[in-house]
């Protein structure tokens, strides 16, 4: 094997995609994953301890720490999902848990039980099974599927921390539309009733159990920013974050809980209120400035002084919780735990010679300088674009960066990069300073440009590659440069004439890295063909592949120390291989990254190896040589140390000096001011102390006097209390004596009752003993039969077991003999082959391996037989257990038999009582059948008598229906008349308005004529004076002739229109009169018809009344039958007294009484119908009167219509109705 080993020194990075990736072990010790390793980091000493993952796994997916902080569970992606449990004190692996019940290749989340005995593991897709382990025994207790029917993902599982004394309590599981709680039983998980069963399912992102004493309270967060507070199986309350926010992580602490959201926002909630009504209120919203990303995980220290939060971009921040009240929301309250890390793939790294610095560039637009001695970050610079390559000058004061548009040479200052020169090299994926630092090479596509570092002159261009150049390597003397490209070409270039000195081209292979030996005798390259090749100069044939190793995987980068005893190779599986040099195929593998390694880099003294990964992590390894003669490094031999100089610009230095002087003056001023304030405070405090002393002295005197008075009152109350106690004791003694006598009498009565019960118990015991002996005898017989049966089966099983043991012994002997013979034959064959076929040694080794495989098969068969034997023993044990269960079953069945016999006896008694009851009911039923026959005969006779009356009633109902239809027609005609009357009233109102307008115009005209006459009379006075007369006439004209109107034409049109309107209205009035007259005659005819029908009905009703009276008298006649009772109105009337003096009625008279009752009910219904008709008739008359009242006073044109005919027609109808009412 190789003579060098890799020991991890420090790891820069964090895995942000691991579930629960941050935990506190102690107050100053935290645990987090980096690459394929779990790091235990002490914040104070900056010392890291490493727990590497399993070499065969594919990466870490989740972490969990036990509540007592003693054990760590690491979930890794593999074929069945592996969980490794480590001791946090020794970092040694305690258990490896693997089970196919997870149903997935990875574990999504884990949680320890409150006592640390159980471990819950939530499997991933596609099954999403929750597996419960007793991890110390590597035993699966149970498993259950937690996803829903749609197969949505599950994010997190947690134990209830407050249920340690309840069988490890409750496990909660959340996911997309999933919220379930399980109760841990002996060997199962019982699904509890969900508190959110009535709510619409949501995407639940995170949850946490709160420390609420006896109550089981939980806070649950959704992707819509809603927080649900759940207690038991009840939703207590809901809280809402800002719109657009998402709950990503929740952590509980003594005051409440904290929520991590997107945008780098942390929200603090504290308890508000006490008891059952306790709620939570938002107290602070803090943001991580410059990190607007998601907060994935939160962890609170054991003393609750510090909160750690990890972000989606692989950063880790801390928050001091001791002074959250003083924090301002718009300030940066978070601090980096160690330093910031790369958030995405590291593209290139390079180490410095003079300083302990390694530079890295990443696709997150940052360039970082790491100090691997101080384990810190020297400098971080953010750019607007990606930097593809980096190279550090040997002095550490200059850096070369390749961007998409240019290649930039920059000075490394104390806290910044300053640009020196831009070079027109686009998308430079590889650049390298020479070992002396006076030249640097930069790749421009398939061309290599050589520049002078100090003059920036392009001293030459190396052309020859047909594809992009992927790797460069300077020889130690800087006279030659080696390059490798994607075209499969490896060239060695001379810098004195920029010509190729060596070349090798392998088409179809894309090289990714090339290194050279210190003496430039050989080259080593790796590429897409998964082979490690050694190229050497072969005389006469040029540079050829002299050695080739199949790596079995893609190798992205290689590094060769100057000592030349080992060659390091980084693979795409995240492993570093240390190949023994010279190459013979032997290697040792170290798993570090969770993804592919992008580049390896050695320091100048070959003491430290750097490895960068696609996950943004940077690993620092110490290269330890196992050869004790080579433990001293090159730097120690030279006696040189790392440089500590830094570059600072003159302007910055002057600014810092000026700032220092300003701060010194401020410090002096503040010191003087503080001293003055302290003196003032001392004086004020002395005065206050004096005042307080006087005040407390006075209060002390007052308290002393109060104490004396209270002491005197206390003594008096004690004397009163003693007297009262004596009185109560005497009274109590008297009551005690009286109660003693009463209870003695009760006790004697109870003793006599006890003796009687004792005698009764002895009788029952003797009976029970007899029954018990009988049962015992029968039970012993059954047990004896079962014992003989199972002893026979046991003997058969023992015979089978002895046969199996014999077969096993024979197979063991056969196996030993075969093994001995195989070993003898193998030894003989090996000796013969060594003597005769020395060249075929490899073939014999393969044969030996095959024989070892057969030996392994035989061992497996042997182990299978042993397992069968154990199964047989286990089956025997189960049979004994089954035997005990059968005994128990027999005893329980005997008890059941006794109970059933007792129940059968009770049911027999019940059945006898029921049969007697049934016999009595049958007798009653026979009597009722006889009575039913008699009643049915009577009912038939009565129906024959009722049928004629029913026909008459039906005819009367038909007549009533016809009258209703006529009444409806009358209502319709009345409604039409109302419409016509309404139209007439509207027209009349229009005429009234027109008449008022005409009257107003007439009045205006009369007033104008009077004014004109008055003015004319005034003018006539000047009839003899022409001048004043002329002026008066002009004034008259101006006053009354302002508008010239053709009065003749206007008057004619108005009069014609007026006449036309009047004629139209008079015609309408005549038409309405005719319609009203017709309706009145029609209504009169309908009323007379209705009255005649009412009179006929009333006559029939009177006839029916007379018939009923006759029937009543007929009932009372002696010897009268049913026919006599219905003799009609011709039968003579008899008085009630005569009816009473008659003989008793015959047996059929009871049926006649029932029929009379039915007739009475029908007559009553007819009476109600007649009353209803009367009310409707009165309503009609009232309506007619209202119509008359409405129509009569309305003037139609200039005439009043005559209503005498209407009144004359209506009066006879009203009088006839009144007569009917009186009858």
ABEGO torsion letter per residue (X at the ends): XBABBBBBABBBEBBAABBGABBBABAABBBBBBEABBBBBBAAAGBBBBBBBBAABAEBABBBBBAAGABBBBBBBBAAEBBBBBBAAAGBBABBBBBAAAGBABBABBBBBAAGABBBBBBBOAAGBBBBBBAAAGBBABBBBABBAAGBBBABBBBBAAAAAAGGEBBBBBBBGBBBBBBBBAABBBBBBBAAAABBBBBBABBBBBBAEABBBBBBBBAAGBBBBBBEABBABBBBBBBGBBBABBBBBAAEBBBBBBGGBBBBBBBBEBEAABBBBBABBBBBBGBBBBBABBBBBAAGABBBBBBAAGBBBBBBAAAAAABBAABBABBBAABBBBABBBABBBBBAABBBBBBBBAAGBBBBBBAAAGBBABBBBBABBBABBBBBAAGABBBBBBAABBBBBBBBAABBBBABBBBBBGBABBBBBAAGABBBBBBEABBBBBBAAAGBBAEBBBGBABBBABBBBBAAGABBBBBBAAGBBBBBBAAAGBBABBBBBBGBBBABBBBBAAGABBBBBBAAGBBBBBBBBBGAEBBBABBBBAGBBBABBBBBAAGABBBBBBAAGBBBBBBOBBAGBBBBBBABABBBABBBBBAAGABBBBBBAAGBBBBBBBBBABAAAABBAAAAAGBBBBABBBBBAAAAAAAAAAAAAAAAAAAAAAAAAAAAAAAAAAAAAAAAAAAAAAAAAAAAAAAAAAAAAAAAAAAAAAAAAAAAAAAAAAAAAAAAAAAAAAAAAAAAAAAAAAAAAAAAAAAAAAAAAAAAAAAAAAAAAAAAAAAAAAAAAAAAAAAAAAAAAAAAAAAAAAAAAAAAAAAAAAAAAAAAAAABAAAAAAAAAAAAAAAAAAAAAAAAAAAAAAAAAAAAAAAAAAAAAAAAAAAAAAAAAAAAAAAAAAAAAAAAAAAAAAAAAAAAAAAAAAAAAAAAAAAAAAAAAAAAAAAAAAAAAAAAAAAAAAAAAAAAAAAAAAAAAAAAAAAAAAAAAAAAAAAAAAAAAAAAAAAAAAAAAAAAAAAAAAABAAAAAAAAAAAAAAABABBBBAAAAAAAAAAAAAAAAAAAAAAAAAAAAAAAAAAAAAAAAAAAAAAAAAAAAAAAAAAAAAAAAAAAAAABBGBBAAAAAAEAABBBBBAAAAAABBBBBAAAAAAAAAAAAAAAAAAAAAAAAAAAAAAAAAAAAAAAAAAAAAAABBBEABBBBAAAAAAAAAAAAAAAAAAAAX
